[in-house]
Each structure stands twice: as structure tokens, then as C-alpha cells.
Amino acid sequence: MKMEFVYDYMFHLLTEYAKLLRFKPTVPPGAVEVSPETMACHQNGTYKKFMMESLVRSPSDSVPCNLPPAFDPNELRDFWDGNDKSIKRVEAWEDEYWRTHPKPNLGS
């Protein structure tokens, strides 16, 4: 896995998440901008080398992944029908069990 792909994924994830925000973010008074360049400039050696190597110049224009298509209405109905049938089958097994195995009398 390349760091470039991780950054692309995070960029697209945050971009999509930002669309869900219901408020307008503002920069608080006295805030200081921090960038990878300013963080790396005070470092030396291997730490600085790795920070500069992982620096993202620009986000990718491609989407991070391809999701499978959503269910079409017939597939979704079949899924829920199968789910309902499974639940009813388990409930029938429970009913049958309690008909053949009477509950113990714990009050005596």
C-alpha cells in the first residue's frame, strides 16, 4: 500500500464527509496554520526525510475505489423476504421446542 493511496483515500473521504456538514466552519481567532512543510522544517535526519517523502503535492483526481452497485428493488425485496422467512422458521422452532419441552415450575 502506497502512502499516496492513503492520502487520496483520506482526501476523498473527508471531501464526502464535508458534504454532510450542516454548519459553516470558521477559523477561530488566533488560529495558526500548520502545514507539513512547517512541521518538517524544524526536523532533521531520517524524520525530516520521511516527512518530505510522504508530502502530498496535490490530491488525486480519481476516486479511491469502486463500490459495487446498490441493490435494485427486486434484489432488495428478495433479501428481505429471505430474512423474514428465516426469522419465522426460527420462531417456529422455538414454538415447537416449548410445546415438546414444558417450562420447569420454578415457583415451588
Summary of the structure (lengths in Angstrom):
residues: 108
radius of gyration: 28.2
end to end distance: 65.8
largest distance: 79.6
contacts: 164
relative contact order: 0.09
helix: 55%
strand: 0%
